[in-house]
Amino acid sequence: MEKKDWENFKPLFQQAFTHSSFVNENKEKKISDYETLEFLGDSILGMYVCLYIYQNYPHYSEGEMSKLKQFMVQESTLAQLSEGIGLGKYLKLGKGTKQNSSILADVFESFIAALYLEKGAKTVELFLTSTLFTWIKGKEDQVWDYKTQLQEICQAKKDHLEYTVVKWRDKKENLFTVEARLGKLCVQGKGKSIKDAEQEAARCALEKIEKKDS
């Protein structure tokens, strides 16, 4: 995207970068926020990601494809990409609203919708190929590395993450129990090693975060 003033963007692109807080503070301008574009962009992104996975990972099971898709479209991934290509600098926010990972992820989807409506499917495909589909190469193993996924989310949200062994290998189950704490969230995981228990705790934390965000 060329560097130019926000005011020179076409209406749909202006909308794609406009947060509801800015609309609420400027009601006299009769402008729209990006929420409906985000709704459309979410579906467009999902379709292209599913197609990409189906074509490039044909050996994956349905469950593995679902996990990879979830990893590719999660908030931390989209926020990282959005920040990396500079979408955040075009955002219009209300005075009391700060840019965060959730907003950056939202605007990635709203931008895709505007791109699709203004430029067409081929342009969206080229955009995703140069961003998301390039980014995922070499990161496939992270899909099952729950600790790395959780750490990336914590970094994006600026939350502190801590793992603590709360029960060493017990005689009954022969398992370790590890507690993961981030913000107000606290979960436990069990495993035959401390590393396995940490992975399970991270998996449980990701599951709770996903349910909270859905």
Helices and strands as residue ranges (DSSP letters): G 6-8, H 11-16, H 20-25, G 27-29, H 35-56, H 62-73, H 75-84, G 87-90, H 101-119, H 121-130, H 132-135, G 140-144, H 146-157, E 161-167, E 176-182, E 185-191, H 194-213
